[in-house]
Amino acid sequence: MSLPDILKGRLSVPAVASPMFIVSNPTMVIEQCKAGVVGSFPSLNARGKGEFEQWLIQITEALDAYNAENPDKPAAPFAVNQIVHKSNDRLEEDLALCVKYKVPIVITSLGAREDVNQAIQSYGGITLHDIVNNSFAKKAVKKGANGLIAVATGAGGHAGNLSPIALIQEIREWFDGPLLLSGCIATGDAILAAQAMGADLGYIGSAFIATKEANAVDGYKNMIVDSGAEDIVYSNLFTGVHGNYLKPSITAAGLDPDNLAESDPSKMNFGSGGNQSSKAWKDIWGCGQGIGAVHKVQTVAEFVEQLKEQYAAAKARINR
């Protein structure tokens, strides 16, 4: 295992909560960190002028206060997701704020840049880069990423299409640094399975949508509770990049989930704070295949406690 120093002694369960478009917010991030998992959010979720900086202040002050009151059990550090796509015209501004507030972890997506990695590492932060195959993994490390997030088939958001077993084993043949696994992880058992394959940490997204702190409407949360793996559709129609979505939400929008058109990846646009085309699909909800394990809406703290219990039980079962 190659756990970064910044995480040692700070996690109650070996997991990172993934940054989710619209859904992730400061309240959820703070509660995730206090519960002992890395909380994260995309900088582009902070839409208004000056809002991203206010979010950084809010999270930093809340976690500093918590750590002062709990010196023997500090919160996990938080992470910010930066979209490193050429259309994201906020990147330089948002990156400067990450440096100003010394964001502990920056997750980069849709591109890898040496200058971004160097900026974060200049003050002791670390960078983790999303990848969907071994070739992208090698490019990210060559450009200076500290660690990798292997986004396998079944993950929520812009998922890959490779088996987690194949993806992890190929990366581990040459990379011994921090490695996270994304794709259908919603239980403590799945976190342990990820570690057994060679990952250091599980990367959990969709299950956190069904928490009370998440910035999602009740219909979205309840649809996750009521759905399973067969209710997930893999399509590039909505953003130009393939991702997984809840089939009932597509049907509710008047589309046939079994006959969706193909989109052009060049339509992907993060200019001035978000994917513009996604606004037309605000009621079509992203989600991964692991939601069959989600049976109720609960608080972040309750969900993380459930993960801890499941993880301990899975380890005990294997040991027996």
N, C-alpha and C positions, 0 to 999 in steps of 0.2 A: 504494500500500500504506500501511496505517496501523497498523504494529506498535507496540504500547504500549512506552513507554520501559523498563518493567520486564523486557521480553523481549529488548531489543536486545543483541546480542553474547552471548546466553546459550543459544541454540538451535543444535544440530547439524543439525537439519532442521526446517522450519517446521510443527511439529505439537504438539498437546496431546493427552495421553492422557485419555480421558473417565473420570469417576467411575462405577464399576459396583457395584450393590448386591451385597453379600457378597464379591464377587471382589476388589475393591480393598483393599489393606492397606498398612501402613507400609513393609514391605520392598519391595514392588513400586513404591510411590511414590518411595522413595529411589533405587532403581535406574533408574527412568525419568528422574528429574531429573539424575542423574549421567551418563546416556547422552546428555542434551541435548534432552529433550522435557519439557514440563510434566507432572508426575505429579499425579494427583488422587485423592480418595476422598470418598464421602459421609460426613458426620459421623455419620449414623445407623448406619454399619457398626460403629462403636465402641459396643458394646451395654452393657457393664458400667458400674457406677457409677465415675466418674473415668477411664474408659478413653479417652474422647476427648481429655482433657487429656494423658494419657500418650502418646498417639499424636502429638500436636502437639509435645511435648517431644522424643520420639524422632526425629521427622523433622527438626525444627529443628536439634537438636544434630548429627545425622549430616551434614546439608548444610553447616552452619557449619564442621565439621571438614574436610569434603572441600574446601570453598572455600579454607580456610586452607592446605591442602596443594597446591592447584592454582589459585593466584591468576591465572594467565594463561588458565585455561580453567574458569571457575566453572560450577557446576551450574545447570540451569534452575530457576526458582522453582517452588514447589508450589501446589496449589489445593485448596480444600475446597468440596464441594457442600453447599448448604443447601436443603432442601425447604421452600419458603415456602408451604406449604399449611396451611389453618386447623387441620387436625387434628394437625399436628406440634407437640405440646406441649413439645418440647425446643428449639424454635427460639431463644427468648430466651437460654436458658442457653448453648447452643452458640455463638450469635453473640457473646456476651460473651467467650467463650474465644478466638474468632477475633480479637477486638480485643486481648485481653490478650497474645496471642502474635504479633500483627501478621501474620496470614496474608496472603501477598502477593496471592493471587487468590482470590476467592470466586465460585463458580458457583451461580447461583440457578435454581431450577426450580419449576414448578407454582405460579406466582404471582409478582408483582413488587411490592416495597414500597420506598417512598422511604426509610423509616427504616433499612432494611437496607443500602441503597446508601450512605447518609450515614455509617453507622457504620464501614463498611469504608474508605471514602474519607477518613475523618477522620485516619488515620495514614499515608495514601499508598498503601493497597491499591487494587485495582481489582475491579470486579464485571462478570461476563459472564453474560448471561441466556439460557436456553434458549427458543427460540421455534419454532413450526411454521408460521407464516404471517406475512404482512406486517402485518396488523392488530395481532397480539401484539407484533411487533417495535417498532411505533410506540409502543405503550403502555409497553413496557419502557424505551425511551429517554426518553420523557416523564417517567418516574418516576426517572430518573437513572442507569440502567445505563451503564457505560463502553463496553461492547461487547456483541455479540450472537453467539449460537451458533445457526445456522440448521440445524434438525434436519429433514432432508429424508426422502423415502421411502426405505425400505430400511435405515434406521439401526437399530441394536440398541436395546433398551429401549423407552421410550415414544416411538416414532417418529411423524413426521408423514406426510402422504400426498401432498405436493407434489414435483414434479420439482426437483432442485437447481438446474437452469438457471433455471427460472421463479422460484424463491424468491430466489436470489441477485440476479438482474437487477432484481427489483422493489425489494428492499432498497437496492441500490446507486443507485437513482434519487434517493434522498433522504438516505441515511446514508453518511458517509465515515469513520466510526470503525472500530475493530477488529471484524472479522467472521470468524467461523470457520464451517466447513462440516462437518456430520456426516451420514453416510449412505454406507455401502459403501466407506469409505476404509481400505484395508489394504495399499497399496503406495506407493512413492515416486512412481510415475506418477500415482496418484490425487491425491496432494497437489499435484503440479504442475497437474493439471487443475483442482483447486479454485481455485488461484491464478489460472489463466487465465480462470476465470469471474468473478473479482472478489473472492474470499475472500482473507484474509491468511494463514490457517492451516488445516490439516486437523485434524479432530477424530476421533481413532481410539479405538475401544472394543473391539469383538469380537475383533480379532486379538490383543489383549493377554491375552485369556482363555487362549489357547494358549501361555502362557509359564510357565516353571517357578516363577516367584515368585507367580503368581496364586493366590488362595485359591479354587480350584475343584478338584473331584475329577477324577481321571484320565479317568473316563468322559466328563465334560463336555468336557475338552480334546481328547480323541481324537475325539469326535463332531464338533467344529468342523473338525478336520483332514480328516475323512472326508466332510464335507457340502459342499453348494454352495448357490447362490441358490434353487434350486427346493425346497430342504429347509426353507425359512423360511415360517412361518405368521403372519399378521397378525391379532391377536385382542384383544378387551378383556375376555375371560372371567376372566383370572387376577388382574387388579388393578383393573378398572373403567375403565382407560384403555387405548386401543389400543397394542399393542406387538408386536414381532417375536420369535418363539420358534422353537426347533429342532423340526421336525416329528417326528423319531424320539423325542425325549424325551416328547412329548405322547402318541404311540402307546404308549410304554413305560408310561405312567401309566394305560393302559386307556381312553383317549379316542380318538374319531375326529377327527383333525386337519382333516378336510374338512367336518365338521358340528359345529362348536363353538357353544355357546349364546352369546347376547349377555348382557353384564353391565350392571349399573347403575353409572354413574360415581360416584354418591353413596356407594357401598361403599368407595371409596378412603379409606384411613385410615392415617395415619402417627403415631398417638398413641403416646407413650412409646417411640419408637425404631424404628418400622418399619411397613410395610404389613402389618397383621395377617392379611388374607386370603391374602397370599402364602405364609404358612406351610403352607397346605394344598397348595401346589404347589411345594414345595422341590426336587423332582426334575424340574420343567419348566423348561428352561433358555432364558434370553433370548439372542438373537443377531441380528446384522444380516446383510444379504444379501451383504456383501463377502467372506465367508469362503472363497469358491472360490480365493482367492489364498493361503490358509494351508495349507501342506503338511507342516508338522512342528511339534512342540513344541520350543521353544528358550528360551534365557534372554532377559530383557528387553534386555540389552546386544546380544545377537546379532541380535534382531529390529530394533532401532533402527539398527544398522550396516547391515542389509539395506535398510532404508528409505533410508538415506543413499546407498547405492550405486545403488539404483533411481532415486532422485530426480536424482542427477547424470547417470545414463545417459539419463534422459528429457529433461533439459535439453539434453544434447549431441545427442540425436536430433533435437529440434526445431530446434536451431541449424543442423544440417546441411541 
